[in-house]
Amino acid sequence: MKKLYGDNICIIAPHPDDEVLGLGGSISKFSRNDIKVNLLVISGHLPPLYPQSSFETTKKECLKSAKILGLNHVQFAEIPATYIHNEPISKLNGIIQSFILQHLPHTVFIPFPDRHIDHKIIFDSCMVCTRPTGKFWPKLVLSYETLSETDWNAPYIEPFFIPEWFINIDDCIGTKLKALNCYESQIKNNHSRNEDAVKALARYRGSQNGFKNAEGFKLIRCLS
């Protein structure tokens, strides 16, 4: 796997749990193959819309999940959810760019610009920060889907997630589900972000490529 993904990967997640929903199985697979995986969580359930305690809960859940998946480093930017658009774009770009330059990843995973406004803004910023310019840029950039957001875009009116890059997670689906269940505050009584939905999507993506379970991605850039 290192020949394709390198020995260092960065994931940019809008909120805690996006990383597990989008590529929890792949993270586990990378870590099992001695690939370092680093996570930047941009936003979260913070004031003014949520009490600080809500963020502290999801932060603890994220760190617990990260340990199960084998993540090497987790960083929280702590920008309030749905308030990212109020931040100067230069500040957001700077946070993401600094994270990338800190880890110098071969591969970067970024969110798909879906129904959630935070995902759209962070996608745009990630596209700026991963451009092949300057002294360093990642060689492989992939976009991941997030259940309960990506699947709610209006087909043909908005960008629709049709993956062309797939990772077999047959050996890691159990670890993904275990990591997902760490996010008890997010999946409890949630009809679209839960274990059954995650298993169904993994089976569907797997069926598209001859696997039992898979995660799908949009290829943005691949430089050799």
C-alpha positions in Angstrom: 0.0 0.0 0.0 2.9 2.3 0.7 3.8 2.4 -3.0 0.4 3.9 -3.8 -0.5 5.9 -0.7 3.0 6.7 0.7 4.0 6.3 4.3 2.2 9.4 5.5 -1.4 10.4 5.1 -3.5 13.4 6.2 -7.2 13.5 6.6 -9.2 16.8 6.8 -12.5 16.2 8.6 -15.1 19.0 9.0 -16.5 17.4 12.3 -15.7 14.6 14.7 -17.1 11.3 13.2 -16.8 12.3 9.5 -13.4 10.5 9.4 -15.0 7.2 10.6 -18.1 7.5 8.4 -16.0 8.4 5.3 -12.9 6.2 5.6 -12.8 4.4 9.0 -12.0 1.1 7.3 -9.3 2.6 5.1 -7.7 4.3 8.1 -7.5 0.9 9.9 -6.1 -0.7 6.8 -3.4 2.0 6.4 -2.3 1.7 10.1 -2.1 -2.1 9.8 0.3 -1.5 6.9 2.6 0.8 8.9 1.3 4.0 7.2 1.1 7.0 9.5 -2.4 8.6 9.5 -2.9 12.2 10.8 -6.3 13.8 11.4 -7.3 17.4 11.4 -10.8 18.1 12.7 -11.8 21.6 11.7 -15.1 22.2 13.5 -17.4 20.8 16.2 -20.4 21.3 18.4 -19.3 24.5 20.1 -21.0 27.7 21.3 -23.0 29.6 20.3 -25.2 26.8 18.9 -24.1 24.1 21.3 -22.8 24.1 24.9 -19.0 23.6 25.3 -19.8 20.2 27.0 -21.1 18.9 23.7 -17.8 19.5 22.0 -15.9 17.9 24.9 -18.0 14.8 24.6 -17.4 14.4 20.9 -13.7 15.2 21.3 -13.4 12.4 23.8 -15.3 10.1 21.5 -13.0 11.1 18.6 -9.9 10.3 20.5 -11.2 7.0 21.7 -12.2 6.1 18.1 -8.8 7.3 16.8 -7.0 4.9 19.1 -9.1 2.0 17.8 -8.3 2.9 14.2 -4.7 3.4 14.8 -4.4 7.2 14.0 -1.0 8.7 14.8 -2.0 12.3 15.4 -5.3 14.2 16.0 -5.6 17.9 16.0 -8.7 20.0 16.7 -9.1 23.5 15.2 -12.2 24.1 17.3 -14.2 26.4 15.0 -17.9 26.4 15.8 -20.0 24.2 13.6 -21.9 26.1 10.8 -19.9 29.2 11.7 -16.9 28.4 9.5 -18.1 30.8 6.8 -17.6 33.6 9.4 -13.9 32.9 9.5 -11.5 34.7 7.1 -10.8 32.3 4.4 -7.1 33.1 4.8 -7.3 31.8 8.4 -9.0 28.5 7.4 -6.5 28.0 4.6 -3.7 28.7 7.0 -4.9 26.1 9.5 -5.1 23.4 6.8 -1.9 24.4 5.0 0.0 24.4 8.3 -1.3 20.9 9.1 -0.2 19.6 5.7 3.2 21.2 5.9 3.7 19.8 9.4 3.2 16.2 8.2 4.2 16.4 4.5 1.8 13.7 3.4 1.9 11.8 0.2 -1.9 11.4 0.3 -4.6 13.7 1.5 -8.3 12.8 2.0 -10.7 15.7 1.9 -14.6 16.0 2.4 -16.9 16.0 -0.6 -18.8 19.3 -1.1 -22.2 18.0 0.0 -25.3 19.2 1.8 -23.5 20.5 4.9 -22.2 24.1 4.4 -19.1 23.3 6.5 -18.2 20.5 4.1 -18.5 22.8 1.1 -16.3 25.5 2.6 -13.7 23.1 3.8 -13.6 21.3 0.5 -12.9 24.7 -1.3 -10.1 25.5 1.2 -8.6 22.0 0.9 -8.5 22.4 -2.9 -6.4 25.6 -2.4 -4.1 24.0 0.1 -3.4 20.8 -2.0 -2.6 22.6 -5.3 0.6 21.4 -6.9 2.4 24.7 -6.3 5.1 25.9 -4.0 7.8 23.8 -2.3 5.5 20.9 -1.3 2.2 19.4 -2.4 0.6 16.0 -1.9 0.8 13.5 -4.8 -2.6 11.9 -4.3 -5.8 13.8 -3.3 -9.1 11.9 -2.7 -12.5 13.0 -1.6 -14.6 10.9 0.7 -18.4 10.6 1.3 -20.2 11.2 4.6 -23.5 9.3 5.4 -26.4 11.7 6.2 -24.8 14.6 4.2 -23.3 13.4 0.9 -26.3 11.3 0.0 -28.6 14.3 0.4 -27.3 16.3 -2.5 -29.8 16.9 -5.4 -28.6 14.8 -8.4 -27.8 16.8 -11.6 -28.5 20.1 -9.8 -25.6 19.8 -7.3 -22.4 17.7 -7.4 -23.3 14.1 -6.8 -21.0 11.5 -5.3 -20.1 8.8 -7.9 -16.8 7.2 -6.8 -14.2 5.9 -9.1 -11.6 4.9 -6.5 -12.3 2.1 -4.1 -10.5 0.6 -1.1 -11.3 -3.0 -0.1 -12.1 -3.0 3.7 -13.2 -6.7 4.0 -10.7 -7.2 6.8 -11.4 -3.8 8.5 -15.2 -3.4 8.5 -15.4 -4.7 12.1 -12.8 -2.2 13.3 -14.7 0.6 11.5 -17.9 -0.3 13.2 -16.2 -0.5 16.6 -14.7 2.9 16.0 -18.1 4.3 14.9 -19.8 3.0 18.1 -17.4 5.2 20.1 -19.5 8.2 18.8 -22.5 7.3 21.0 -23.7 10.9 21.1 -23.8 11.0 17.3 -25.3 7.7 16.3 -27.9 7.1 19.1 -31.4 7.2 17.6 -29.9 8.5 14.3 -31.7 6.8 11.3 -29.0 7.6 8.7 -25.8 7.7 10.7 -25.6 4.3 12.4 -24.1 0.9 12.2 -26.7 -0.5 9.9 -26.4 2.3 7.4 -22.6 2.1 7.4 -22.7 -1.7 6.8 -25.2 -1.2 4.0 -23.0 1.4 2.3 -19.9 -0.7 2.6 -21.7 -3.7 1.1 -22.9 -1.6 -1.8 -19.5 0.0 -2.5 -18.0 -3.5 -2.3 -20.5 -4.9 -4.7 -19.4 -2.4 -7.3 -15.9 -3.9 -7.3 -16.1 -7.5 -6.5 -15.4 -7.0 -2.8 -17.7 -7.8 0.2 -17.1 -4.4 1.7 -15.4 -1.2 0.4 -15.2 2.5 0.7 -15.5 4.7 -2.3 -13.7 8.0 -3.1 -13.6 10.7 -5.8 -10.1 11.0 -7.4 -9.1 14.7 -7.5 -5.4 14.4 -8.3 -2.8 11.7 -8.8 0.8 12.7 -9.6 3.5 10.2 -10.2 
